Amino acid sequence: MTIAITDVVLRDAHQSLFATRLRLDDMLPIAAQLDDVGYGSLECWGGATFDACIRFLGEDPWVRLRELKKAMPKTPLQMLLRGQNLLGYRHYADDVVERFVERAVKNGMDVFRVFDAMNDPRNMKAALQAVRSHGAHAQGTLSYTTSPAHTLQTWLDLTEQLLETGVDSIAIKDMSGILTPMAAFELVSEIKKRFEVRLHLHCHATTGMAEMALLKAIEAGVDGVDTAISSMSATYGHPATEALVATLAGTEHDTGLDILKLESIAAYFREVRKKYHAFEGQLKGYDSRILVAQVPGGMLTNLESQLKQQNAADKLD
């Protein structure tokens, strides 16, 4: 089975690596090449990008979406949506959720990964139903964590509830990089055994387990995974796209992606990333403390940046 690749370079990669500061002007010159790769989708909107556009970059996030759609018409565009919170920091009324989704679809969004930090399906229901009603792809999300309360049955029950709500696929979102390879194999295997649903896996590289987790999930039958182009991968971010493409080449899970096309894209971002050095996090390798702290990779550089602004960078540890 061919594995679909979602590259997160235009959203979660820079949110995780340099505090969501990547500008549209640095996305558009490479957009045509990204569109030509053959990704299953490209994550480019949602999460903290909406806030960062307005608060820090002086950009209109809706213009960003329209321009990216115009520049990448062949590849489905994907976003991360915080369920009832949309892209804000409180719950919004159902009619606001419905209208927001309708506008996002109208402006070019194709795939909505809808999650709730508390894994409460009630907080995902309105958004998922709105996405499907407007003809886009609704992806329900299991926000993976570990605790005495989070057993395998917890995830199976949530999967069943999301399927009852109505989704086109399910994402396992390992936002902290704490999903072990063996747990990934078991979780994917059990979901696939019980439900007929397309399954996607998102892992952060923070703890050093992400690549292994992706491979074990692929062995277990996952349909798609998230990666980031190599020059925008690792540390707080995600496994490198090229490494996975090379690993799976010539196997039954061959992605079908051309590594030479990816090499050109990586070279572009290697230069672009230099502009954003001031926003880079301090992590240089892996951070095993996250196995206990469970802080999401997408939060860490934003947290570091905010602490620096308050002259409190020493408080991070």
BATOR-892691 format. One record per residue (C-alpha): z, y, x; residue in three letters; residue number from 1. Coordinates in steps of 0.05 Angstrom, whole numbers, padded with zeros to 5 digits. Layout:
BEGIN
@z=Z; y=Y; x=X; numar=ALA; senu=NUM
...
This chain:
BEGIN
@z=00000; y=00000; x=00000; numar=MET; senu=1
@z=-00020; y=00068; x=00028; numar=THR; senu=2
@z=00038; y=00116; x=00036; numar=ILE; senu=3
@z=00029; y=00186; x=00009; numar=ALA; senu=4
@z=00052; y=00242; x=00055; numar=ILE; senu=5
@z=00082; y=00307; x=00030; numar=THR; senu=6
@z=00085; y=00358; x=00086; numar=ASP; senu=7
@z=00142; y=00408; x=00078; numar=VAL; senu=8
@z=00120; y=00456; x=00133; numar=VAL; senu=9
@z=00109; y=00514; x=00085; numar=LEU; senu=10
@z=00177; y=00508; x=00051; numar=ARG; senu=11
@z=00235; y=00464; x=00072; numar=ASP; senu=12
@z=00215; y=00460; x=00145; numar=ALA; senu=13
@z=00224; y=00535; x=00158; numar=HIS; senu=14
@z=00282; y=00539; x=00109; numar=GLN; senu=15
@z=00317; y=00488; x=00152; numar=SER; senu=16
@z=00295; y=00511; x=00221; numar=LEU; senu=17
@z=00296; y=00587; x=00216; numar=PHE; senu=18
@z=00329; y=00610; x=00152; numar=ALA; senu=19
@z=00268; y=00612; x=00106; numar=THR; senu=20
@z=00236; y=00669; x=00143; numar=ARG; senu=21
@z=00164; y=00645; x=00149; numar=LEU; senu=22
@z=00117; y=00699; x=00122; numar=ARG; senu=23
@z=00056; y=00689; x=00080; numar=LEU; senu=24
@z=00015; y=00723; x=00134; numar=ASP; senu=25
@z=00032; y=00665; x=00180; numar=ASP; senu=26
@z=00015; y=00613; x=00127; numar=MET; senu=27
@z=-00054; y=00636; x=00105; numar=LEU; senu=28
@z=-00091; y=00629; x=00172; numar=PRO; senu=29
@z=-00075; y=00554; x=00174; numar=ILE; senu=30
@z=-00080; y=00541; x=00100; numar=ALA; senu=31
@z=-00152; y=00515; x=00101; numar=ALA; senu=32
@z=-00136; y=00465; x=00155; numar=GLN; senu=33
@z=-00074; y=00441; x=00117; numar=LEU; senu=34
@z=-00117; y=00433; x=00054; numar=ASP; senu=35
@z=-00167; y=00390; x=00092; numar=ASP; senu=36
@z=-00116; y=00338; x=00117; numar=VAL; senu=37
@z=-00111; y=00297; x=00054; numar=GLY; senu=38
@z=-00037; y=00303; x=00040; numar=TYR; senu=39
@z=-00009; y=00275; x=-00025; numar=GLY; senu=40
@z=00020; y=00345; x=-00035; numar=SER; senu=41
@z=00043; y=00406; x=00004; numar=LEU; senu=42
@z=00112; y=00434; x=-00010; numar=GLU; senu=43
@z=00105; y=00510; x=-00006; numar=CYS; senu=44
@z=00150; y=00543; x=-00057; numar=TRP; senu=45
@z=00218; y=00540; x=-00090; numar=GLY; senu=46
@z=00285; y=00526; x=-00057; numar=GLY; senu=47
@z=00308; y=00589; x=-00020; numar=ALA; senu=48
@z=00237; y=00617; x=-00011; numar=THR; senu=49
@z=00238; y=00657; x=-00076; numar=PHE; senu=50
@z=00303; y=00692; x=-00056; numar=ASP; senu=51
@z=00281; y=00702; x=00016; numar=ALA; senu=52
@z=00215; y=00733; x=-00004; numar=CYS; senu=53
@z=00251; y=00787; x=-00043; numar=ILE; senu=54
@z=00315; y=00795; x=-00003; numar=ARG; senu=55
@z=00288; y=00792; x=00068; numar=PHE; senu=56
@z=00212; y=00792; x=00072; numar=LEU; senu=57
@z=00190; y=00845; x=00023; numar=GLY; senu=58
@z=00142; y=00796; x=-00009; numar=GLU; senu=59
@z=00127; y=00780; x=-00081; numar=ASP; senu=60
@z=00139; y=00704; x=-00088; numar=PRO; senu=61
@z=00088; y=00701; x=-00145; numar=TRP; senu=62
@z=00035; y=00732; x=-00101; numar=VAL; senu=63
@z=00053; y=00680; x=-00047; numar=ARG; senu=64
@z=00041; y=00623; x=-00096; numar=LEU; senu=65
@z=-00025; y=00651; x=-00121; numar=ARG; senu=66
@z=-00051; y=00664; x=-00051; numar=GLU; senu=67
@z=-00032; y=00594; x=-00027; numar=LEU; senu=68
@z=-00066; y=00563; x=-00087; numar=LYS; senu=69
@z=-00128; y=00603; x=-00074; numar=LYS; senu=70
@z=-00127; y=00582; x=-00001; numar=ALA; senu=71
@z=-00112; y=00508; x=-00014; numar=MET; senu=72
@z=-00148; y=00488; x=-00078; numar=PRO; senu=73
@z=-00156; y=00414; x=-00061; numar=LYS; senu=74
@z=-00084; y=00394; x=-00046; numar=THR; senu=75
@z=-00030; y=00391; x=-00100; numar=PRO; senu=76
@z=00022; y=00445; x=-00087; numar=LEU; senu=77
@z=00095; y=00425; x=-00095; numar=GLN; senu=78
@z=00159; y=00463; x=-00105; numar=MET; senu=79
@z=00234; y=00449; x=-00107; numar=LEU; senu=80
@z=00267; y=00472; x=-00172; numar=LEU; senu=81
@z=00342; y=00474; x=-00182; numar=ARG; senu=82
@z=00340; y=00449; x=-00254; numar=GLY; senu=83
@z=00376; y=00495; x=-00301; numar=GLN; senu=84
@z=00389; y=00543; x=-00243; numar=ASN; senu=85
@z=00314; y=00552; x=-00232; numar=LEU; senu=86
@z=00313; y=00589; x=-00165; numar=LEU; senu=87
@z=00376; y=00629; x=-00176; numar=GLY; senu=88
@z=00450; y=00618; x=-00171; numar=TYR; senu=89
@z=00472; y=00608; x=-00242; numar=ARG; senu=90
@z=00449; y=00571; x=-00304; numar=HIS; senu=91
@z=00394; y=00602; x=-00346; numar=TYR; senu=92
@z=00379; y=00592; x=-00419; numar=ALA; senu=93
@z=00329; y=00539; x=-00439; numar=ASP; senu=94
@z=00277; y=00589; x=-00461; numar=ASP; senu=95
@z=00281; y=00623; x=-00393; numar=VAL; senu=96
@z=00272; y=00556; x=-00359; numar=VAL; senu=97
@z=00212; y=00540; x=-00403; numar=GLU; senu=98
@z=00180; y=00608; x=-00390; numar=ARG; senu=99
@z=00191; y=00604; x=-00315; numar=PHE; senu=100
@z=00158; y=00536; x=-00311; numar=VAL; senu=101
@z=00100; y=00559; x=-00354; numar=GLU; senu=102
@z=00088; y=00618; x=-00307; numar=ARG; senu=103
@z=00094; y=00574; x=-00245; numar=ALA; senu=104
@z=00042; y=00526; x=-00272; numar=VAL; senu=105
@z=-00003; y=00584; x=-00292; numar=LYS; senu=106
@z=00002; y=00613; x=-00221; numar=ASN; senu=107
@z=-00017; y=00548; x=-00187; numar=GLY; senu=108
@z=00042; y=00500; x=-00182; numar=MET; senu=109
@z=00025; y=00426; x=-00191; numar=ASP; senu=110
@z=00087; y=00384; x=-00173; numar=VAL; senu=111
@z=00158; y=00403; x=-00191; numar=PHE; senu=112
@z=00214; y=00367; x=-00156; numar=ARG; senu=113
@z=00273; y=00381; x=-00203; numar=VAL; senu=114
@z=00343; y=00369; x=-00178; numar=PHE; senu=115
@z=00415; y=00385; x=-00197; numar=ASP; senu=116
@z=00468; y=00390; x=-00142; numar=ALA; senu=117
@z=00517; y=00353; x=-00187; numar=MET; senu=118
@z=00467; y=00299; x=-00205; numar=ASN; senu=119
@z=00478; y=00316; x=-00279; numar=ASP; senu=120
@z=00415; y=00297; x=-00317; numar=PRO; senu=121
@z=00432; y=00347; x=-00371; numar=ARG; senu=122
@z=00419; y=00402; x=-00320; numar=ASN; senu=123
@z=00349; y=00374; x=-00305; numar=MET; senu=124
@z=00327; y=00358; x=-00375; numar=LYS; senu=125
@z=00300; y=00425; x=-00398; numar=ALA; senu=126
@z=00261; y=00437; x=-00334; numar=ALA; senu=127
@z=00231; y=00367; x=-00332; numar=LEU; senu=128
@z=00210; y=00371; x=-00404; numar=GLN; senu=129
@z=00179; y=00440; x=-00393; numar=ALA; senu=130
@z=00140; y=00415; x=-00333; numar=VAL; senu=131
@z=00110; y=00357; x=-00372; numar=ARG; senu=132
@z=00095; y=00400; x=-00432; numar=SER; senu=133
@z=00053; y=00445; x=-00388; numar=HIS; senu=134
@z=00014; y=00388; x=-00357; numar=GLY; senu=135
@z=00045; y=00388; x=-00288; numar=ALA; senu=136
@z=00078; y=00331; x=-00249; numar=HIS; senu=137
@z=00153; y=00324; x=-00264; numar=ALA; senu=138
@z=00192; y=00292; x=-00208; numar=GLN; senu=139
@z=00265; y=00277; x=-00223; numar=GLY; senu=140
@z=00313; y=00275; x=-00165; numar=THR; senu=141
@z=00371; y=00234; x=-00140; numar=LEU; senu=142
@z=00410; y=00281; x=-00094; numar=SER; senu=143
@z=00437; y=00228; x=-00046; numar=TYR; senu=144
@z=00509; y=00231; x=-00023; numar=THR; senu=145
@z=00564; y=00182; x=-00005; numar=THR; senu=146
@z=00634; y=00178; x=-00035; numar=SER; senu=147
@z=00677; y=00126; x=-00070; numar=PRO; senu=148
@z=00644; y=00149; x=-00135; numar=ALA; senu=149
@z=00572; y=00142; x=-00111; numar=HIS; senu=150
@z=00554; y=00069; x=-00113; numar=THR; senu=151
@z=00487; y=00034; x=-00119; numar=LEU; senu=152
@z=00500; y=00030; x=-00194; numar=GLN; senu=153
@z=00508; y=00106; x=-00196; numar=THR; senu=154
@z=00437; y=00116; x=-00171; numar=TRP; senu=155
@z=00409; y=00062; x=-00216; numar=LEU; senu=156
@z=00442; y=00094; x=-00277; numar=ASP; senu=157
@z=00416; y=00163; x=-00258; numar=LEU; senu=158
@z=00346; y=00135; x=-00248; numar=THR; senu=159
@z=00348; y=00105; x=-00318; numar=GLU; senu=160
@z=00373; y=00170; x=-00349; numar=GLN; senu=161
@z=00317; y=00209; x=-00315; numar=LEU; senu=162
@z=00265; y=00160; x=-00339; numar=LEU; senu=163
@z=00292; y=00167; x=-00410; numar=GLU; senu=164
@z=00286; y=00243; x=-00403; numar=THR; senu=165
@z=00213; y=00234; x=-00382; numar=GLY; senu=166
@z=00189; y=00239; x=-00310; numar=VAL; senu=167
@z=00126; y=00223; x=-00272; numar=ASP; senu=168
@z=00162; y=00201; x=-00209; numar=SER; senu=169
@z=00231; y=00198; x=-00177; numar=ILE; senu=170
@z=00252; y=00229; x=-00110; numar=ALA; senu=171
@z=00310; y=00206; x=-00068; numar=ILE; senu=172
@z=00332; y=00270; x=-00035; numar=LYS; senu=173
@z=00373; y=00258; x=00028; numar=ASP; senu=174
@z=00385; y=00331; x=00042; numar=MET; senu=175
@z=00439; y=00319; x=00094; numar=SER; senu=176
@z=00408; y=00262; x=00133; numar=GLY; senu=177
@z=00464; y=00213; x=00115; numar=ILE; senu=178
@z=00421; y=00158; x=00084; numar=LEU; senu=179
@z=00427; y=00099; x=00131; numar=THR; senu=180
@z=00365; y=00055; x=00141; numar=PRO; senu=181
@z=00399; y=-00005; x=00108; numar=MET; senu=182
@z=00422; y=00037; x=00049; numar=ALA; senu=183
@z=00351; y=00064; x=00042; numar=ALA; senu=184
@z=00323; y=-00007; x=00040; numar=PHE; senu=185
@z=00373; y=-00029; x=-00012; numar=GLU; senu=186
@z=00366; y=00032; x=-00056; numar=LEU; senu=187
@z=00290; y=00031; x=-00057; numar=VAL; senu=188
@z=00288; y=-00044; x=-00067; numar=SER; senu=189
@z=00336; y=-00042; x=-00126; numar=GLU; senu=190
@z=00302; y=00016; x=-00160; numar=ILE; senu=191
@z=00233; y=-00017; x=-00152; numar=LYS; senu=192
@z=00261; y=-00083; x=-00177; numar=LYS; senu=193
@z=00289; y=-00053; x=-00241; numar=ARG; senu=194
@z=00241; y=00003; x=-00259; numar=PHE; senu=195
@z=00166; y=00016; x=-00258; numar=GLU; senu=196
@z=00166; y=00085; x=-00227; numar=VAL; senu=197
@z=00132; y=00120; x=-00169; numar=ARG; senu=198
@z=00186; y=00132; x=-00116; numar=LEU; senu=199
@z=00188; y=00185; x=-00062; numar=HIS; senu=200
@z=00237; y=00195; x=-00004; numar=LEU; senu=201
@z=00259; y=00260; x=00029; numar=HIS; senu=202
@z=00304; y=00257; x=00090; numar=CYS; senu=203
@z=00331; y=00308; x=00140; numar=HIS; senu=204
@z=00332; y=00292; x=00214; numar=ALA; senu=205
@z=00400; y=00324; x=00228; numar=THR; senu=206
@z=00438; y=00259; x=00243; numar=THR; senu=207
@z=00382; y=00220; x=00277; numar=GLY; senu=208
@z=00372; y=00168; x=00222; numar=MET; senu=209
@z=00314; y=00197; x=00183; numar=ALA; senu=210
@z=00255; y=00162; x=00217; numar=GLU; senu=211
@z=00290; y=00095; x=00211; numar=MET; senu=212
@z=00308; y=00108; x=00138; numar=ALA; senu=213
@z=00235; y=00124; x=00122; numar=LEU; senu=214
@z=00210; y=00060; x=00155; numar=LEU; senu=215
@z=00260; y=00017; x=00118; numar=LYS; senu=216
@z=00243; y=00051; x=00053; numar=ALA; senu=217
@z=00169; y=00038; x=00066; numar=ILE; senu=218
@z=00185; y=-00035; x=00078; numar=GLU; senu=219
@z=00222; y=-00036; x=00011; numar=ALA; senu=220
@z=00163; y=-00007; x=-00027; numar=GLY; senu=221
@z=00171; y=00069; x=-00030; numar=VAL; senu=222
@z=00107; y=00104; x=-00051; numar=ASP; senu=223
@z=00112; y=00169; x=-00013; numar=GLY; senu=224
@z=00154; y=00206; x=00039; numar=VAL; senu=225
@z=00165; y=00277; x=00063; numar=ASP; senu=226
@z=00150; y=00297; x=00134; numar=THR; senu=227
@z=00138; y=00362; x=00173; numar=ALA; senu=228
@z=00084; y=00376; x=00224; numar=ILE; senu=229
@z=00114; y=00360; x=00292; numar=SER; senu=230
@z=00122; y=00431; x=00319; numar=SER; senu=231
@z=00163; y=00446; x=00256; numar=MET; senu=232
@z=00203; y=00382; x=00253; numar=SER; senu=233
@z=00270; y=00351; x=00276; numar=ALA; senu=234
@z=00340; y=00380; x=00286; numar=THR; senu=235
@z=00359; y=00410; x=00218; numar=TYR; senu=236
@z=00290; y=00393; x=00192; numar=GLY; senu=237
@z=00250; y=00330; x=00179; numar=HIS; senu=238
@z=00214; y=00272; x=00213; numar=PRO; senu=239
@z=00148; y=00291; x=00246; numar=ALA; senu=240
@z=00085; y=00278; x=00207; numar=THR; senu=241
@z=00044; y=00255; x=00266; numar=GLU; senu=242
@z=00096; y=00204; x=00289; numar=ALA; senu=243
@z=00097; y=00170; x=00221; numar=LEU; senu=244
@z=00021; y=00172; x=00216; numar=VAL; senu=245
@z=00015; y=00138; x=00284; numar=ALA; senu=246
@z=00069; y=00088; x=00268; numar=THR; senu=247
@z=00035; y=00065; x=00204; numar=LEU; senu=248
@z=-00037; y=00068; x=00230; numar=ALA; senu=249
@z=-00073; y=00002; x=00223; numar=GLY; senu=250
@z=-00020; y=-00028; x=00178; numar=THR; senu=251
@z=-00020; y=-00041; x=00104; numar=GLU; senu=252
@z=00016; y=00026; x=00097; numar=HIS; senu=253
@z=-00035; y=00067; x=00136; numar=ASP; senu=254
@z=-00032; y=00139; x=00111; numar=THR; senu=255
@z=-00106; y=00151; x=00123; numar=GLY; senu=256
@z=-00091; y=00218; x=00156; numar=LEU; senu=257
@z=-00129; y=00241; x=00218; numar=ASP; senu=258
@z=-00080; y=00254; x=00274; numar=ILE; senu=259
@z=-00130; y=00300; x=00309; numar=LEU; senu=260
@z=-00129; y=00347; x=00249; numar=LYS; senu=261
@z=-00053; y=00346; x=00251; numar=LEU; senu=262
@z=-00054; y=00362; x=00326; numar=GLU; senu=263
@z=-00091; y=00427; x=00313; numar=SER; senu=264
@z=-00042; y=00447; x=00259; numar=ILE; senu=265
@z=00017; y=00431; x=00304; numar=ALA; senu=266
@z=-00012; y=00475; x=00359; numar=ALA; senu=267
@z=-00017; y=00533; x=00310; numar=TYR; senu=268
@z=00055; y=00528; x=00287; numar=PHE; senu=269
@z=00079; y=00519; x=00359; numar=ARG; senu=270
@z=00057; y=00590; x=00372; numar=GLU; senu=271
@z=00077; y=00619; x=00305; numar=VAL; senu=272
@z=00148; y=00592; x=00311; numar=ARG; senu=273
@z=00160; y=00635; x=00372; numar=LYS; senu=274
@z=00161; y=00697; x=00327; numar=LYS; senu=275
@z=00221; y=00670; x=00290; numar=TYR; senu=276
@z=00265; y=00652; x=00349; numar=HIS; senu=277
@z=00320; y=00700; x=00328; numar=ALA; senu=278
@z=00332; y=00659; x=00265; numar=PHE; senu=279
@z=00333; y=00591; x=00297; numar=GLU; senu=280
@z=00396; y=00548; x=00290; numar=GLY; senu=281
@z=00437; y=00527; x=00350; numar=GLN; senu=282
@z=00426; y=00452; x=00343; numar=LEU; senu=283
@z=00385; y=00422; x=00400; numar=LYS; senu=284
@z=00389; y=00348; x=00385; numar=GLY; senu=285
@z=00427; y=00312; x=00331; numar=TYR; senu=286
@z=00494; y=00329; x=00299; numar=ASP; senu=287
@z=00535; y=00268; x=00280; numar=SER; senu=288
@z=00588; y=00312; x=00249; numar=ARG; senu=289
@z=00542; y=00318; x=00188; numar=ILE; senu=290
@z=00556; y=00245; x=00173; numar=LEU; senu=291
@z=00625; y=00269; x=00152; numar=VAL; senu=292
@z=00612; y=00342; x=00132; numar=ALA; senu=293
@z=00548; y=00325; x=00093; numar=GLN; senu=294
@z=00520; y=00396; x=00097; numar=VAL; senu=295
@z=00447; y=00399; x=00075; numar=PRO; senu=296
@z=00397; y=00414; x=00130; numar=GLY; senu=297
@z=00366; y=00469; x=00087; numar=GLY; senu=298
@z=00433; y=00506; x=00087; numar=MET; senu=299
@z=00452; y=00504; x=00160; numar=LEU; senu=300
@z=00407; y=00557; x=00192; numar=THR; senu=301
@z=00418; y=00602; x=00132; numar=ASN; senu=302
@z=00493; y=00593; x=00141; numar=LEU; senu=303
@z=00489; y=00607; x=00215; numar=GLU; senu=304
@z=00447; y=00670; x=00202; numar=SER; senu=305
@z=00497; y=00696; x=00150; numar=GLN; senu=306
@z=00556; y=00683; x=00197; numar=LEU; senu=307
@z=00521; y=00721; x=00253; numar=LYS; senu=308
@z=00511; y=00780; x=00206; numar=GLN; senu=309
@z=00586; y=00780; x=00193; numar=GLN; senu=310
@z=00603; y=00774; x=00267; numar=ASN; senu=311
@z=00634; y=00707; x=00251; numar=ALA; senu=312
@z=00587; y=00658; x=00286; numar=ALA; senu=313
@z=00647; y=00625; x=00319; numar=ASP; senu=314
@z=00671; y=00601; x=00250; numar=LYS; senu=315
@z=00613; y=00551; x=00242; numar=LEU; senu=316
@z=00651; y=00494; x=00274; numar=ASP; senu=317
